[in-house]
Amino acid sequence: MAGHLDEFLLRIKALLFKRRLDRDLVDELAFHEAMLKEKLLRQGVPQSEVEVATRRRFGSSSRWHERLRELWQFRSLENLSRDVSFSARVLRKSPGFTSVAILTLALGVGANTTVFSMINGLLLRPLPVPASDRLSVLGINDGLLSTYSFSEPLFRGLEGRHQVFSKVFAFNHMTMQVKGDSGTENVIGQLVSGELFPALETSPLLGRTLTPLDDSKGGNPQGFAVVISEGFWQRWFNRRPDVIGQKLQINNMVFTVAGVMPKRFIGADPLQRPELFAPLAAEPAMNGARSMTEAGFHAWWLTVMGRLQPHATLEQANAQVASGTGAVVHEVIPDPKWIADREKRHFRFTAESGSAGFSYIRLFFKKPLMAVFAMCGGILLLACLNLASLLMARGTARQKELATRLAMGATRGRLLQQLLVESLLIAIIGTIAGLAVAPLVSRSLSALLLAGQTEVHVDTSLDLRVFAFAALTAVVATLLVGLVPALQATSGTLNESIKHGQHATRAHEHRTLLPRAVMATEVALALMLVVGAGLLASSLVRLYRSGVGFDPRGIENIALRMDQQPLEGDALLQFYRQLGDGLARQPGVKNVSFAMMVPFTHFIWDENLSSVGSKIYAIYQNRVSPDYFQTMRIPLFEGRDFRWSDTRSSGAKIVLNQAAVRLLFPNQNPLGRLVQKQEDGKTVSYEVIGVVGNAKYEDLRSDAPPTGYLSMTQDEGHQTRSYSAVVRVEGPAAPVASAARALVMQADRGIPAPVMTSMEETVQDSLSAERTMAWLAVFFGACALVVTAIGLYGTLAYSTAQRTSEIGIRMALGARRAQVAGMVFAQNAAVAFVGTAAGLLIALLASRALASFLYGTSTRDPWVFAGSIVVLAAIASAASLLPALRAAKIDPMAAIRCE
């Protein structure tokens, strides 16, 4: 054992101090040679014959030097080092090929790493809390759909029943209004239950975290406490050490600062950065009449998670929460009809991994990202095929070199290793280049994907998971790029290769078929990517052309937060009217109105309505002020608009769109008729006073829903409503924003500054996922065409170079140059045609995976398929023509002379 250890240490020393070892070997060999000379002299060998006798007995000192050094080396490592050095020299001698290879692979690796960084930040990165793998997300499955939203009673029922969980907690995001000396500021916060901080096991920088006592009615004995983030501590308190115990006025309530959380703590939602953590029990007082807690089991708004017991598994947790669903529901839900309805649909709780936390944003972007990632995989495969074809083309010029090395004693395995090391160097450099640009590109992709969602933060920084993915990609790329060309280059017979070199006649038919198979595969893969890009682009164009039912150009939405100011009832309504008059007087303002819900902002309200004697239908609702339809350019077909004189005492009025009229009053005149709904056991009736055009509200993909518009002036709860001003502007919008802020400050300094957004931007943001997918697909499709053109040219040049002698003989026997060019072009084009046919079949099958992403576009759209084939055929023809023209220029005498 000691001997093996000494040998290993000697080899390590030889690896680290190679030059010193060489000097020691030279000295030691010189010493032994001198000792042998002295011995020969003592034995009576004449002085004149000592040198010859020494060389005869001792042999070559250089050979002894090499043999001894091999004994002290890690031979495989030394061979690898030599291969790396030789490969680097070979690549430096071919800067054009090396640049194209690295850039091509950097494109494939960079695209994959970029999208994987996005997927990692959005879906995979664990929460920065201890033992995040023990966290679980709870959900609900009722047979029709799955959701992750819980009502407050259901959460409280689960909070007390969790045998497999050590902690169960809930949270919800909320924009909180914090009042200070300089006014009111909107701050991103979270309402959290008492066990969130104990479950996430993160210690505060200062003070303490919230406890179950804080999450009780009225809070702890000192009132409600709040925990702040390190950033809020810096910005609001200038990192004062006495911040614990300070008072904060949030939503007109006084909270006491209990603790400060470190910057690394982000809660249980990885895409949010809350600055305030308030107890869930404070929600009724913070939201007043809009309290979700007071709405009971009708309001589904909480995300629920748990931390598993030390020895519990996720499967056990899922089974237990499912089996315990009935007991929780019967305990906390007071409505037997609701319970019976859910039991028929097999309503049950579920549990799944929560190591990466939970965010609803994931539900919207998971499928688009995975689809884009699949396209990136196609680009990487295409880049690898391209490089493989280029390496095969280079191999034709190196066959005599490789055969000579075989003749000198190199094994095929050593040559394969050396050629694979060349591919590995290209893959490593390409991967490094891709990693270098991945963070910047992934941040840009995040901004594009999450456009308009300013409160969302995606961490796309490089971590071990991304580096491991990049390393795996490099290894796979090396094998895909280098293995087949290396086997191809070393598969010839030794005598034939030395004798004929690159012009040898190939005995095996697979040498002709292999490059053509690579070319056909490239064409098929490129066609599939181009077709996918065409379908997504066509779908996006149709979405834009589908229309929204109103004119978003020139519309500015001014969002107001009025829920925490003192005005109520008619006084608040008068404020809105004065604000509208003030905005209408601003230069460039054409129309002003108000709406409770702005289209495409993901706020939806529906009610079960019916006409007398008709079925009950779910009808979308919105409350608007007079002139709303004129401002939005929604056509008024019958009846009239709302008026400021339409008060609660004048009878409830409603305006229906055409879709609602078709449901409630088919083939009837709806004007003057009544629409009814049941509310708290009473019938509420609305008189239909107008019919307007259909307008989309939720998303562009869906048809305009049946909608009923109610009057803002008749809103019995308008003392708690926050409406948005809808302003049509001609010219710059910045002065209107300044005027709105001034008018609000003039009315009440406690009202947060309004936020203005463009309706065009809002509509655009609603298409962020579709737009990102389409643009990336088009970009990847263009890249596929470029890479295919390079790969086809390399493959066809390789194939044509192999036929130099054949072409020379044909021309020497009388073939004209045009005939030769036509023959080569036709044969190459035939292979491209086979690839196109195969790609068409694959694209027809693969396009079904895009069906859920398409709007108004068939997965077999003939125009998209025809256009893709024409574009690819043009590129294949150009790539086939250049080698054909080169073949026509071959000098027959020179080709025969080489033979």
Beta strands, then each sheet from edge to edge (+ up, - down):
strand 1: 135-141
strand 2: 146-147
strand 3: 165-180
strand 4: 183-192
strand 5: 206-207
strand 6: 225-229
strand 7: 247-250
strand 8: 253-261
strand 9: 276-279
strand 10: 303-308
strand 11: 348-353
strand 12: 555-559
strand 13: 589-595
strand 14: 606-611
strand 15: 617-624
strand 16: 636-639
strand 17: 653-657
strand 18: 674-679
strand 19: 682-692
strand 20: 707-711
strand 21: 724-729
strand 22: 755-758
sheet 1: 2+ 1- 10+ 3- 4+ 9+ 6- 8- 5+
sheet 2: 2+ 1- 11+
sheet 3: 2+ 1- 10+ 3- 7+
sheet 4: 13+ 21- 12+ 22-
sheet 5: 16+ 19- 17- 20+ 15+ 14- 18+
end
